[in-house]
Amino acid sequence: MPSRVTLAAATAAAIAFLAVPAAPADDDAIPRTASGRPDLTGDYEIATLTPLQRPQEFGDNLYLTREQAEEIVERERERVAARAAVRAIDEPPPPGGAPPIGLGDEFRETSGAGNVGGYNNFWTDRGNDVFSIDGRFRTSIIIDPPNGRMPQLTVETLQRMSERRGRRRGNDGTAWWLEVEGPGPYDGPENLGVPERCLIGFGSTGGPPMLPVLYNNAKRIVQTEDHLMILVEMVHDARIVRIGGEHAPEDERRWLGDSIGWWEGDTLVVETTNFIDRPALFLASRNLKVTERFTRVNADDLLYSFTVEDSTVWSAPWSGEYLWPGTPAKVYEYACHEGNYAMGNILRGARLLEDETRSAAGGGQ
């Protein structure tokens, strides 16, 4: 789906950095409800060039210098400009496909035309700045462990990843899965990932934790005295937090988990459990618990922090925080199912490859 931020804005030469205090401003600067609670209602655009995990070159250093922050922004500007270049119509695609852009093999770099891959600049919005808190630029969203990276995975998770890779070799032009024992990765819609099925957005954009992704990073919060609704632009999910409520029974599982909240001073704390077997957060399990904290730092912006706990996946909890800047833009409908031709075509393509493989083996269709 197209981003609400134009290409011109994304490649603007002017660099504007966020410099928002981590603690709330004077009470007069914070909108409040009739009961005196901070009113979190508003629209937010959470795209940022600050990565979730800290590049290893920074070690335990939480902060960037201004020069380092400006260098990151300049590299992104150059990358966007390079992708906008139009290739010659007879220029062959790069060997082995286009190089990845750092978000996983499912997202691959493309230029403006003549290439083979995913979305070009028109469709993406990774943000055009890095965020700062108390005027200091961050090297990563994760702040604990001190190295800014997820803790070590458990042995069970590593084994599960190995098995999953064996069933996700990708498309090499053959029906390789016919040689693998058990269900194939393209047997039916239920075998595909939930983002491909338009059930949950990729990259934990709906969370929790709610993380910035490749595009459609808008959030809309509507708050009452006993509920908080967070409308997620992709896949147009609406998270409902019951303030002062209790968790649903353990056997009642939900796509985005079951969220309850309470106030600690001027911070809304939200605890989410009761996830499905494979939550939006990559690698997480049904045992996931996420604790989020929403703090209004001025009339427009929020400080969002979270702690992830899942002892069946990670050897220790991990935490992060980043800014949710307010925006005058609105959340547009993300009508994923209305144009989800790709899922049907994935399954049709798999059937064709299977027919070809069986015919070549002399077994017919």
N, C-alpha and C positions, 0 to 999 in steps of 0.2 A: 504494500500500500504506500502511496506517496507521502512523504514527510510534509509537514506544514511549514517547514523552514525552507526558503528558496535557496537555490544554488548560489545566487549572488550574496545572500547573507552568510552562507557557509564559507565563502571564499573571500569575505571582506578583508581588506588589508588591515583595518583597524583592529587591534587586539584589546578586548575588554575583559579584565579579570574580576572575578567575584571576591570581594573582601568583606565577609560577613562575620560578625562576632559569634562565637560558639555559645555564649550565654545570652539569655533573653535581654532585650533592651529595656529601657524604662517602661513601667506599666502603661504610661500614656501612649506609647508607640505600638502597643499590641492590642489588636481587636479582641474583645471578650464577649462571651455569651451573657444572657440575662443573669445567670447564676455566678458569673465572675470567672468562669474558666476561659483559658485562651481559646479563641475561635480559629480553628485550623482550616476553615472553609476557604477554598480558592483553587486556582489553576496553577499547575507547576510543570516546568519543562526540565527533566532531569538528565538530559544528555551531557556527558562530560568526556574529555579526552583522558582524564585520570583513570588508569586501569584498576580493575578489581584487585588483582594481585601485583605486588611490587616487582618491577624488573630487578633481577638479582644483582645488577651492577650497583644498586643503591644500598644493599645490605640491610642494616637495621635503621637506616636514616629515614625518618618519617617525612622530612621536608625537602623541597626543591628550592634552589635559589631562583630569583626572578629571571636570571639569564637562562637557567635550565628550563623554566616554565615557558619562556618565550621561544626557546628552541623547539620544544614539543609542538607548540602552536604553529610555528613556521613550517616544520616538517609536514604537519597535517595539511597546511595550505598548499604546499608543493605537491603532496600526494593527490589531493583533490584536483589540482590543475592538470597533473599528468593524466589522471583518469578521464578528464574532459577532452583530451586530445582525440581527434577523429582519425581512426586508422584508414589507410587506403583500402578500397573495396577488395583488391586482390591480395592484400597482405594475409599470409597464412596465420592461423592461431598459434600461440606459443606451444612448444613441445610439452606434452603431458598436461595440457590445460593451463589456465592462468594461475599465478602464485596466490596462496592464501593471504588474507588480509589480517590474520591474527585472531579471528573469532571462531576458528574451527574449519574443518574441511568442507562443511556444508555451505560456507560463504566464500566465494572466490572472486578475486579481483577482476573487474571488467573495465574497458575503456568506453568512450562514448559510442563507438560503432565498430563493426567488423571483428569483434572478438567473440569467444565462446565462454560463457560463464554465467554469473548471477546478475544482480542489479547494477546499474550504473549510478552516477551521482544523483540523478533525479529522484531516485527511490530511497536514498540513504541519508541519515543524519546522525553522525556519531558525536555531534557537538563541535564547537570551535574554540573551546578554551579548557583550561584545567581549573579545578576549584581550589579555593583557599578558605581557611578558617582562622579567624583572628589575624587576617592579613598574611598568613603563611601558607604557601602552596604545598599540597600533599603529593607524595610519591605514589600513593595507592589508596584505595578505599579501605582495604583491610588494615586495621591498626593492631590487632592481636591475633596471632603471635607477633612478637616484635619485628620479625623479618617481613611482615606484610604479606605472607603467603599462607595458603591453607595448610593445616597440619598434615602429618603423614597419614596415608590411608591405611585401613586395617587390612589384614591378610585376606579376609573374606571378600572385601571390596575389590582388591587387586585380582582375585580369582574370578569374580563376577565380570570385571572389565575384560579380562582375557577371553572369557567365554563369549561375551557380547561381540568383541572384535571378530571372533571366528565366524559370527553369523552376520556381520556387517562389512563385508569385503568391498562393497561398492559396486559400481556398474563397469564391468570390463567387457561388455558386449556378449557375455555368455550367461546361461542360467546355472551358474556355479552352485547355487543352493540345492539343486536336485541331487547333488552328491553328498550333502550334509544330512545327517540323521536328524529327524525331528521336523517341526514346522519350519517353513521357509520365511524369510523376512518380508516377502511380498505376497503372502497367501491371501490376505484380505485386509480391509481397512484397519482392523484391530491390531494388526502386526506393525503398522506404521506408527511413527512418533506422534504424540498428542499435538504438537504444533502443526504437523502436516494434516492433521484431521481437524484443525481449527477449533480445538478444545481448550488449549492453553497456549499463550504466547511463548516463544522460545526465549532462552536465556534468563529465566526467572523474572521477566518483566512484571508479571503479576504477583510473583513471589508467593509467600514471603521467603527470604528477604526480597525486596523489590529492587532490582538492579537495572542500570542503564544498558541498552542493547543497540543494535545497528540502526534502528529507526523506530518512529512512532513512540517516543518517550514521554508523551504527555500524561499527566495524572490530574484528576479532578476530585477534590475532597468536599463532601457535604457533611456537616456536623450538626447533630441535635444533642440534647442533654443526655440521651441514653444510647445513641448509636453514632457510628462514624461510617460513612460510605466512601470508598476509594474507587473511582471509575478509572480503569486502566485502558489506555487507548488501544492497545493490542492485547488480546483479541476482543476488546470491548467487554472485558470482565468487570464485574462490580463486587469488590470485597466489602463484606458487611462485618463491622466490629461491634459487638454488643458490650457497651460500657457498663461495668458492674454485673455482667452476666456470668454464667457458669458454662464450662465446656459441655458439649454434647457427649452422649455415651461413647465409650471407646470404640465400639463397633460401627459407629456412624462416621463414615469417611467422606471427605469432600475434596474436590479438585484443588482448591487453594487452602485447604485446611480449615479448621474451626477457630475463629479469632474472638477473644474476649479482651477487654481493656479496663484499665483503672488509672486514676490520676495520682501522680506523685509530685506534689507541688504544681508547677506549671507544665509538667511533661506528661503526655499521655503514653502509658506503657501498654503494649499490645502483646499478648502471648497467643501463639498459634500452634495447635497440635492436630491430631486426627487427619493426617494427610493420606492420600491414596498411596498405592505401593510405589509408584514412581512420580514423585512431586516434580514441580517445575524446576527446582534447583538441581543442577546436574549432579548425578551420583547419589543424591539423598535417597533415603528409604522412608517407609511408612512410620518409622520411629523418630522422624525429624521433629524437633521443637525449635521454634524461632521466637525470640523476644525482641520486639521493636520498640523504639522510643522516638516520639515525635515532639519536637520542641520548637515553638515559634521564636525566631530570633529578631524579627522586626515585623513591620506591617505586611511584608510581602513574602518572606522566605522562611523555610523550615530547615532545621537540622534533623536529619534522619540517621538513626544509628540502630544497629541490630547485633544480636548474638545468635549463632547457629550451634545447635547441639544435636548430634546424632552419633552416638558411640559405636553403632554398628558400621559406620562409614569412616569417620575421622577419629584419630587417636585422642583428640582434645577438642573442646569448643573453640570457635573462632569468631571474631567480631570485626565490624567495620562501621564507618560513618561517612556521610558526604552530604552536600547541600542540595536542597530542593528549591531552586530559584522560582519565585513567582513569575507568571507570564500573563500578558493580556490575551494571548491566543487561547482558543477553545479546543476541547477534545472533539475530534471528528469521528463519525462512525467508522469502525473497521469491519466492513462487511465481508469477512473472510470466506464464508461459505458460498456467497453469491458468485465468487469468481474462482472457486477452488477447483479448477480444472486439472491442476497438477496431480492431485491425489488419484483421480480416476485414470489419468494417463500413465502414472507410475505402475498401476496394477495392470493396465492394458499392455504396456510394454513388457512387463514380466511374463504375461501369458504368451506373447509373441516369441520371446526368447525361449520359453519352455517348449513351445511347438517346434521351433527351429532345432533345438537340441534333440528332441525325441525323433524328429524326422531324420536328422543326420545319423542317429543311432539305428535307424531302420525300424523304429517302433511306430511310426506314423504319429498323427496328432492325438 
